[in-house]
Amino acid sequence: MKALVAVKRVIDYNVKVRVKADNSGVDLSNTKMSINPFDEIAVEEAVRLKEAGVIDEIIVASIGPKESQEQIRAALALGADRGVLVLTDEKPYPLQIAKILKSIAESEATDIILLGKQAIDDDNNQTGQMLAALMGIGQGTFASEVKVEGDKVNVTREIDGGLQTVALDLPAVITTDLRLNEPRYAKLPNIMKAKKKPLDEKTPADFGVDMASKQEIIKVVPPAERKAGITVGSVDELVDKLKNEAKVI
């Protein structure tokens, strides 16, 4: 059984994002980049399934610039077996990513496709759902627990009313949520071994995908600074300020 895990190169979640002076985008110069945290959870889940004897091989795929190989190597150091880097300097959008992942998944005959529920840079939360629709297979989104039983996988997913468990026929797409697991740290020997693991380079054209964007970024601005809060001495003072200053009651 094979697993395909998609990872995205994003600004590390500990880094404060800076907007370019001309408001054309986010400043990435001298900025630490990492695997999207939700994708890292997907990698960890795949590794755990492999350690449990459910999965035989883990393939990691990323779509982006040459530097994205750093994130693939990081996933290989965590326990993945080989990587596929689809090189493009264009910003990939969810539908384009889903089309490329569909081609990779079908060519590799993967049984489980894991990816984060969303990326922390654009927060689209679309790729997994689009991928499942394009492939015509089941999907388990916002997964907090994954159990493979024969040719089915039971996915416990977080919904507004609590938890819902769905049984999916394999192959299936699973998008991971924060409470699924806690990713491990890569050990130094595994980091060294990851440098020798196979990594294939492709282009979107190899999969027949046009990277031309249908969207245009007009302007990027930082959020407005929040005013400092105050401490009130009583409930009456709080109610007065909410009513007369904030005018929310």
Secondary structure, DSSP 8 states (H G I E B T S, - for coil): -EEEEE--EEE-TTS---B-TTSSSB--TT--EEE-HHHHHHHHHHHHHHHTTS-SEEEEEEEESGGGHHHHHHHHHHT--EEEEEE-SS---HHHHHHHHHHHHHHHT-SEEEEES--TTT----HHHHHHHHHT-EEEEEEEEEEEETTEEEEEEEETTEEEEEEEESSEEEEE-GGG-------HHHHHHHTTS-EEEE-GGGGT-----S------------------SSHHHHHHHHHHTS---
